[in-house]
Amino acid sequence: MKTIKTRYSMIIAGVPLVFLAVFYFYPLIRIFNLSLISDGTWNLEGFGKLVSTPYYVRTLWFTTWQAAVSTVLTLIIALPGAYVFARYRFSGKNILQSFTAIPFVLPSVVVAAAFHALLGPRGILNTWLMNDFAFATPPIKLDHTIWFILMAHVFYNYTVVLRIVGSAWSRLQPSLTEAAHMLGASPWKTFRKITFPLLFPSISAASLLVFIFCFSSFGVILILGGPRYATIEVEIYRQAVHIFNLPMAAALSLIQICFTFVFMWVYTTLQRRASITLYPESRSATQKKPVGRRQKIIVWANILVMVIMLGSPLIALVIQSFRAPDGFSLVFYRAIFANRAQSIFYVPPVEAIAYSVGFAFAALVLSLIIGGCAATFIARGGKRITSILDPVFMLPLATSAVTLGFGYIIALDRPPLNLRTSMILIPLAHTLVAYPFVVRSILPALRSIPENLRESAAMLGASPFQAWMKVVMPIVRRSIVVGAVFAFTVSIGEFGATVFVARPQTPTMPLAIYRFLGQPGIMNYGQAMAMSTLLMLVTAAGFLFLERIRITSGGEF
């Protein structure tokens, strides 16, 4: 029996390990070789150019400082909201909290399109100002400016601070601050001496996570920044695709990997500290209804800021998708499903939707198989081996999708893995990005199953597969659905890796939106808005469905 169990464990661990070896470690090794080795000898010329060429120095510096500024702005705007959600109860709070998370789960191309719809040259605000105040040119000129980028990053990451810091804040015992007030401390001194030190690990963890997201920003910078601005991610894309300077792209990818791994290591350390609260309390004890004019102003002012800041770009996106030159109509949606003879695409836009859905379903199936095997092994394996393999299985989360996509085009171009022109490369890349979410969705449910249930099934003659289907599956079914929805929504909105591996004949919805935004003409712009709206509705519906069915405290996000 022990031999069978060991063999079964080796099989289920082997599935994700083989997948990682072929589609994660091998492409990364090829990046290392391309950046460090030339003609069989060590060559650090690419790294020398990174520090000696002013352009690359500016790229590294811009990547860092825009992430730092975005993080500071997000903290300034989101911390008051975190306080309100931590300390007050009000009608519609759960709905509002779910709404604040929608921007974070949106694909980056949709976020970029939403800001174009609101503040771009053809956006709602500029159109209104030009029509009502007779401006000859758009008065709001944010397109291809740093302000556009910073606003989008705050919009994208607001909920990260809101949820991480707000959750920690809600568990702090109110009697601490009440005691300080009784001893004569002012509200500011109480916050500085008591509240802030207790919240510091959570604030630090949230800040670093926002910094990581902004440091590795790709779609927002590429679309909203234009040719003037480039992060490391964008420069990898330009060097590989536009200039075809693969050694320099490899050197930049290696720098990106090193920075990201260091940041993720620091983040996980801070997260462990942030998870320890000295005085935990139930939320019913720490939250109260706003009473008095001052408290009501604080609550409703923050709600107003949230709704305007997070809702206006999304509302503008929907409005622009229906706003044709002759008034509101469905012309842009109908154009998506038409096969125009002189389309800028090799295939009709509707086929981009079909490809996205098909790739997403394929990635869903692969992610469930690989993520399910990984989660099963982690839940059942020995403590020592799982402590090693658990972070190994999560490594794709610490690697940018752009780097993974670049690794694919330089690694999977020769037999027996000559997949450069194969359609299967897209769902494989999406699976690598999506399956860690499946692992973290299923793992808590698997860990909650008592071992004696499996042992009883085995004593009654059930094989490991039968025990899994009859005992484990009914318990983890709901978590599997959560992981499946995660995988589907991650895949259908994936842009960073897809821009490398997708062929012109097989565009996805994010690629179609990117191409539409890059082409002149009202019809192209309108179709970008329409496709972005459809993609927004799919991802938002998926997330709201997750919020509804996920077991409270049953996940690891």
Secondary structure, 3 states (H helix, E strand, C coil): CHHHHHHHHHHHHHHHHHHHHHHHHHHHHHHHHHHHEECCEECCHHHHHHHHCHHHHHHHHHHHHHHHHHHHHHHHHHHHHHHHHHHECCCCHHHHHHHHHHHHHCCHHHHHHHHHHHHCCCCHHHHHHHHHHCCCCCCCCCCCCHHHHHHHHHHHHHHHHHHHHHHHHHCCCHHHHHHHHHCCCCHHHHHHHHHHHHHHHHHHHHHHHHHHHHHCCCHHHHHHHHHHCCCHHHHHHHHHHHCCCHHHHHHHHHHHHHHHHHHHHHHHHHHHHHCCCCCCCCHHHHCECCCHHHHHHHHHHHHHHHHHHHHHHHHHHHHHHHEECCEECCHHHHHHCCCCCCCCCCCCHHHHHHHHHHHHHHHHHHHHHHHHHHHHHHHHCCHHHHHHHHHHHCHHHHCCHHHHHHHHHHHCCCCCCCCCCCCCHHHHHHHHHHHHHHHHHHHHHHHCCCHHHHHHHHHCCCCHHHHHHHHHHHHHHHHHHHHHHHHHHHHHHCCCCHHHHCCCCCCCHHHHHHHHHCCCCHHHHHHHHHHHHHHHHHHHHHHHHHHHHCCCCCCCC
